[in-house]
Amino acid sequence: MKNFAALLAAVAFITPVVAQNDVVKELQKKQKIATVAPAVKPILLHTGKPITQNDKQQLLASVVKAYAAKAQGGKSKRNAKGAASSATTSVLLTPKKMSKADFVYTFADNVAYLGYSDVGEVFQMGASSGGTLSDLSFVLLVNPNTAYTLTFTVAGNGAGTGNGTFKIVDGHYPEQTVTGVKNESTEFAYAFISDSSGTAIVSVTSSQPWSFTSCEIVANPIK
């Protein structure tokens, strides 16, 4: 499974369209991974402007508050399954670096093409035929009592009529939606808490052609 990180990283050096490449065919294979559910409903933040450090701090505070409120309403699961990490971990994923050992890796699915643009260093993605959503998934190896904040920079591309609608899916809670402006960068942040060790997946999907520029992931242990 971890070979997917290497495969996706390899695509970063293939330009511009690689639909017939064996790498893309491999990337298109369905992934079946057992995942742990977030402790509370994840929170999505989209202001229509670049996400600031203050935005991320407020988002983190909001999801921790929701977690604390749930714990007060029932038996807390904190420290029930393993020990939380004691240090904050941060990584910035870009098309040139799509994984971090023992923390996160990525894979793409249902893409008509997965090319790499030398201009701006972005992945360019297109939905497969029949309107199936294309997606880019982030597979996190999560720790208990830890809040994860993912800050994305993406854009809707091409001549389609849509403005670039992105759906964020974790496989456990209802999907959430962000609408950007076509051909312009859109930033949004997504925060969730894990109360056990395991694997969590966050996928960004769109039925429109779109591009991925970066994703900052920060893991904050809850004190």
NORPENOR-V856156 format. One record per helix or strand. SS is the DSSP state (@ for helix, = for strand). FROM is the first residue (numbers start at 1). TO is the last residue. If there is no record, write none. Layout:
BEGIN
SS_FROM_TO, SS_FROM_TO
END
This chain:
BEGIN
@_3_11, @_22_27, =_43_45, @_53_73, =_89_94, =_97_97, =_100_100, =_104_109, =_111_117, =_122_127, @_129_131, =_134_142, =_146_156, =_165_169, =_176_179, =_185_194, =_198_206, =_210_221
END
